[in-house]
Amino acid sequence: MITEFSPQALATTAWSFAGLALNDLPLMAAISAASIMEIASFELLNLANTAWAFSALESSHEPLLDAIAAAALSRISAEGDSLTMRSQEGLPLAARQLVSSI
């Protein structure tokens, strides 16, 4: 069932559980696996929210975090100068800091 979730649904589910400090290990493992499969379809906001959720829960899903980092860097590099502050407004602080550091 979770494999049918959209990238936004995966990110939002992870974010919601992290916001409540509920670390359901089987759920987070399933979100991690499904997210890796769909990482190319994630918007920057989905990448940031997913990274935050796993960090907030102190869940060490290294393959997912590696996939998020690679996808974010690829997307940022592809957009180059067109990634303006306006397009960053909806991003969480951590994502804005990542973008500004590149």
C-alpha positions as CSV (number, residue, x, y, z in Angstrom):
1,M,0.0,0.0,0.0
2,I,2.7,2.5,0.9
3,T,4.3,1.8,-2.5
4,E,1.3,3.5,-4.0
5,F,1.8,6.7,-2.1
6,S,2.8,9.8,-4.1
7,P,6.1,11.5,-3.3
8,Q,4.1,14.2,-1.4
9,A,2.2,11.6,0.5
10,L,5.4,9.8,1.5
11,A,7.1,13.1,2.6
12,T,4.0,14.3,4.5
13,T,3.5,11.0,6.3
14,A,7.1,11.0,7.4
15,W,6.9,14.7,8.4
16,S,3.7,14.1,10.4
17,F,5.0,11.2,12.4
18,A,8.2,13.1,13.1
19,G,6.2,16.1,14.2
20,L,4.4,13.9,16.7
21,A,7.8,12.3,17.7
22,L,6.3,8.9,16.7
23,N,9.1,6.7,15.4
24,D,7.3,3.7,14.0
25,L,10.3,1.7,12.7
26,P,8.5,-0.5,10.2
27,L,6.6,2.5,8.8
28,M,9.7,4.6,8.5
29,A,11.6,1.7,6.8
30,A,8.7,1.3,4.4
31,I,8.7,5.1,3.7
32,S,12.4,5.0,3.2
33,A,12.2,2.1,0.7
34,A,9.3,3.7,-1.2
35,S,11.0,7.1,-1.2
36,I,14.2,5.7,-2.7
37,M,12.2,4.2,-5.5
38,E,10.5,7.5,-6.3
39,I,13.2,10.0,-5.4
40,A,13.5,11.4,-8.9
41,S,9.8,12.5,-8.6
42,F,10.2,14.4,-5.4
43,E,10.0,18.1,-5.4
44,L,12.6,20.0,-3.3
45,L,10.1,20.6,-0.6
46,N,9.4,16.8,-0.4
47,L,13.1,16.1,-0.2
48,A,13.6,18.7,2.6
49,N,10.6,17.5,4.6
50,T,11.6,13.8,4.3
51,A,15.2,14.6,5.3
52,W,13.9,16.6,8.3
53,A,11.6,13.9,9.4
54,F,14.2,11.2,9.4
55,S,16.7,13.6,11.2
56,A,14.1,14.6,13.8
57,L,13.3,11.0,14.6
58,E,17.1,10.2,14.6
59,S,16.4,7.5,12.1
60,S,19.5,6.4,10.3
61,H,18.4,5.4,6.9
62,E,21.7,6.1,5.1
63,P,20.6,4.9,1.6
64,L,17.6,7.3,1.8
65,L,19.6,10.2,3.0
66,D,22.2,9.6,0.3
67,A,19.4,9.5,-2.3
68,I,17.9,12.7,-1.0
69,A,21.3,14.5,-1.1
70,A,22.0,13.3,-4.6
71,A,18.6,14.3,-5.8
72,A,18.8,17.7,-4.2
73,L,22.2,18.4,-5.6
74,S,21.2,17.2,-9.0
75,R,18.0,19.4,-9.0
76,I,19.8,22.4,-7.7
77,S,22.6,22.0,-10.3
78,A,20.1,21.6,-13.1
79,E,18.2,24.7,-12.1
80,G,21.4,26.7,-11.6
81,D,20.7,30.5,-11.4
82,S,17.0,30.0,-12.0
83,L,16.7,28.9,-8.4
84,T,15.9,32.3,-6.9
85,M,15.0,33.3,-3.4
86,R,11.4,33.5,-4.6
87,S,11.4,29.7,-5.4
88,Q,12.9,29.0,-2.0
89,E,10.2,30.8,0.0
90,G,8.2,27.6,0.7
91,L,11.3,25.5,1.7
92,P,12.1,24.8,5.3
93,L,15.1,26.6,6.7
94,A,17.4,23.6,6.4
95,A,16.7,23.4,2.7
96,R,17.2,27.2,2.1
97,Q,20.5,26.9,3.9
98,L,21.5,23.9,1.7
99,V,20.6,25.9,-1.4
100,S,22.5,29.0,-0.3
101,S,25.6,27.0,0.6
102,I,26.0,25.8,-3.0
